[in-house]
Amino acid sequence: MSKDLYVYSTLTTDMDYTAYRKGGGDVPVAEVSVRINGGANLANKHLVTPRGVVTRVTPEQAEILRENLVFQLHEKNGYVSISEKQEDPEKVVAEGMEARAPDAPLEPGDYEAAPEAVAKPAATKPSRKA
């Protein structure tokens, strides 16, 4: 019996990482796909906003993920990680993952601008038409 692995993610949307093989005429054909759950930084129906989510994968699926170039990029940037231990996703995110992926919804702090960045209205004189 193989031991399952766990993929921790700070991505907001589900991601399908697909492995391709060469088809006729050098057209790539999808061979197998592994879905990693999203939902981080997005309020659920209970109004809870998790900072990270976890997906259980088999060792075979983990190998497909490790060979996928997009997964490698997400792992390098700290949005996903593979672990042998099942832990609280909030704890794993706090211990070194990127807290928010670019697909995360905007938060109030994203709208706040520095005072010097706020444009002041230009002084204009009203025109009088006779």
QUIGI-V765176 format. One record per backbone hydrogen bond with DSSP energy under -0.5 kcal/mol. CO is the residue of the C=O (numbers start at 0). NH is the residue of the N-H. If there is no record, write none. Layout:
{{CO & NH} {CO & NH}}
This chain:
{{4 & 56} {5 & 7} {5 & 82} {6 & 54} {7 & 80} {8 & 52} {9 & 100} {10 & 38} {10 & 39} {14 & 16} {14 & 35} {15 & 17} {16 & 33} {18 & 30} {18 & 31} {20 & 28} {22 & 25} {23 & 26} {25 & 27} {26 & 22} {28 & 20} {31 & 18} {33 & 16} {35 & 14} {38 & 41} {40 & 104} {41 & 49} {43 & 46} {47 & 43} {47 & 49} {49 & 40} {52 & 8} {54 & 6} {56 & 4} {57 & 61} {58 & 62} {59 & 63} {60 & 64} {61 & 65} {62 & 66} {63 & 67} {64 & 67} {67 & 71} {68 & 72} {69 & 73} {70 & 74} {71 & 75} {72 & 76} {73 & 78} {73 & 79} {74 & 77} {77 & 97} {78 & 9} {80 & 7} {82 & 5} {84 & 86} {87 & 90} {87 & 91} {88 & 92} {89 & 93} {90 & 94} {91 & 96} {92 & 95} {92 & 96} {100 & 103} {106 & 109} {106 & 110} {107 & 110} {107 & 111} {113 & 116} {113 & 117} {114 & 117} {126 & 128}}
